[in-house]
């Protein structure tokens, strides 16, 4: 009797859910293996450029702080 209650959900899973799950899984695998789209590549390059610009600004700010307040790193635990 208990086995009869499990057969229907198992059949529904195998007929409906499993095929959809497999299709979506392999579609996402294919998209990952294709790599970046041109738009994503351009966005990545833009983010890289912004990060490099920000890094330069941070270095400039740290140099200014080192000149004006040499102990700032020790005060903020950044030594």
FENHUQUI-V559180 format. One record per backbone hydrogen bond with DSSP energy under -0.5 kcal/mol. NH is the residue of the N-H (numbers start at 1). CO is the residue of the C=O. Records with the same first field share a line. If there is no record, write none. Layout:
NH->CO ; CO
//
This chain:
5->1
6->2
7->3
8->4
9->5
10->6
11->7
12->8
13->9
14->10
15->11
16->12
17->12
18->13
20->16
21->17
22->18
23->19
24->20
25->21
26->22
27->23
28->24
29->25
30->26
31->27
32->28
33->29
34->30
35->31 ; 32
41->37
42->38
43->39
44->40
45->41
46->42
47->43
48->44
49->45
50->46
51->47
52->48
53->49
54->50
55->51
56->52
57->53
58->54
59->55
60->56
61->57
62->58
63->59
64->60
65->61
66->62
67->63
68->64
69->65
72->69
75->71
76->72
77->74
78->73
//
